Amino acid sequence: MIVPVNMLLVGQVAPLGEDAVPSGIDKHPVERAVFLRKDGLEGDAQGDRKHHGGADKALHHYAFDHYAAWRMEVGNSPVLHAPGAFGENISTLSMDENTVAIGDIFRFGDAVIEVSQGRQPCWKLNTRFGVSDMAKRVQKSGRTGWYYRVLEEGRVAPGVELRLIDRRSPEWPLRRLWRTLYVDTLNYDELTAMAALPHLPESWRRYASQRLKNRKVEDWSRRLTGKVRAAG
């Protein structure tokens, strides 16, 4: 698999929505080479470092192929006119959650990166799109995007190719991971396999192990809506 990076994007923290929540979701294209560190791209920032960024979420990749489907579903939103609507750092064509697997390793410019996890959409997408359930729609669709960890730092640039150099778990495309988390949520065979997947962050393997232990699915409401679900 060899795919050119059509756009490389970064963003600084800025107020989001009426509540002016600090967020780095508003990304803009860079025209020159930038340095990719273990914690992300030079010039990129996140407003909530507890839930965004870090070693296992150093780079966010979203398939531009999905934009047409979103325009059909939610209308021709201004943020869908160009890459960056979903806060992605990397925009490509011809790569998606069906073709990319957990543990895939790519050469990217001078850097080497590894697919670490899918993206768990949060309520900030609702505000960005002006669609009250946008995060839930993204989760339900499977068009979530994904993250990389950085194995080797180096300079990267728009137009440079992503070149697949190793597949550690080809049997675990991101679509399968999405299905296990959000569709067939108490499939114990799949959860057992997910819990043992070495390339997943510990926090994701913990989802699987907790479901196996408790026989129930965690509450997603706060992440998707920004609100805690009322008891009862």
Secondary structure, DSSP 8 states (H G I E B T S, - for coil): -EEE--EEEE---EEETTTTEEE----EE--S-EEEETTEETT---S-TTTS-SGGGSEEEEEGGGHHHHHHHH---GGGGSTTTT--SEEESS--TTT-BTTEEEEETTEEEEEEEE----THHHHHHT-TTHHHHHHHHS---EEEEEEE-EEE-TT-EEEEEEES-TT-BHHHHHHHHHTSTT-HHHHHHHHT-TTS-HHHHHHHHHHHHHSS----HHHHHSS-----
